[in-house]
């Protein structure tokens, strides 16, 4: 037996019921689970930043820059799992050069570039430009040159120029909010528009993706904010932390409502695919959907965060609860992506049976490689925080929204 | 003072209304986006437009079609890669359905259900439906999958990036990733043979002539007559894929 096909023979022996013969191997694996997960973190983190900037939630000020840098660090990695998943990675650029306009996927490159280049990069640049000019005077070695290079020769650090940075940055943020919605709503559309797959094909998919993105992004920034304060031995700004948790709570309520609506609708209409999907949910997806995604990732966070809206225990206890809840939420949203991507391929489009999926440890589609794609953004974030420390920025309030 | 304020708000209203109307007018003049029209328009074919007809009553489940296809088109022999295959449907007295397709039917079939339990049993050959509104063509991000002017859905293997979106989009499970080429592969209706005036390999090798293909635009072609005179049905019609694979005597259980 050709060892290349060993795993397929194993999967063949585990087929349950009838599936089309080409369906034994899952086309999209862990790397495609990471793709919506990572882009979701980007969009969510950005929206948290906009809450401060555009919607004037002043308590969130300490997280503004952290949220932007987090979004940026993850955005840089967002395409990597996609490209490495391609059968022909060297042809990836064809999507940009010769996009096929009826394809949802073809638009990804443009949405991505728009978001990365026009929104994130510009907003961070406007926020840091004057600081980089100031820092470049005292810094030494590599840092000095990086600051000089990144300030693009615009060396005016006067209050007047800062006002301009603020104004332009504000405009970029305003453009950025619909862009962040577009980015992740669009990722949902990639799945939601596949009429062949009843588990994916729902008009709710982009909306659900968007709100789950906000949930995960806000949770991530909350965790990064806490860890940064622990590492720097700073007292955590509890007003800020409580406010993040409050927004996290609200968005989880919306997300939970939307996802419930989707499932209730699916069950009430009970179309042709109803039997296979209920088997899928109670069988192959029982642990990852009902336990991981819904119970751990949603219901428990809803209970803990909800309780903290009414009872305020001591700061240390609140911090511990927020920390665990943040981790649970991220875990839950990861499995939400898993259940969409993997779950949607476990049942046959004949609706007569199931294939199986086993995540391997090594290999390009293995657990280790996937973990690397999740670790790299944190390394990038650490580098960004070293180069652009938010705590060394000149303190100034953003101009109020006009 | 009050008058001035009112004037201003009136002016504002007129300005805003004008802007809204103007925007509406300009945007309504823009032609609709291609993607929206994709599924709504019928393709306009004047020359040959290929369609396929399969007579389920004639299929004996010998698997010659699947076997000859693998030989003709260099499809890997392993039982995970098929451009066409045969399914055996068995409906029991209690209404339950058993579907089987061991190695795509290439090695023939054995009946796993005891005779006493069988209400009826039949074979369903499956292959690319060469849809007129192919979901696979719609989703290909680089246009590597395309429909020829004569209605055959093909893949440019030098252009495919192997993203597998089309595999997800095909409701009939007719696409697979070629394990050595790392691009998608599917039935071409033996386009290389069609262009030489030959039949596709699966049809050439069908001992009962259960499957035929031909020009749907020609009312005298065998396919056209088949579609007109028999009780034909396509798979998953509710998905509006514009399937051009017509089955005679297809049971509703078949998906």
Interface residues (C-beta under 8 A of the other chain):
Chain A: X2 X4 X5 X8 X12 X17 X18 X19 X20 X21 X22 X23 X24 X25 X27 X28 X85 X86 X87 X88 X91 X92 X94 X95 X98 X99 X100 X101 X102 X103 X104 X105 X106 X108 X190 X193 X194 X195 X196 X197 X345 X348 X349 X350 X351 X352 X353
Chain B: X33 X34 X35 X38 X78 X79 X80 X81 X82 X85 X87 X97 X98 X99 X100 X101 X103 X104 X126 X135 X137 X138 X139 X140 X141 X142 X143 X159 X160 X161 X162 X163 X164 X165 X167 X168 X169 X170 X171 X172 X173 X174 X175 X176 X177 X179 X181 X182 X183 X184 X239 X255
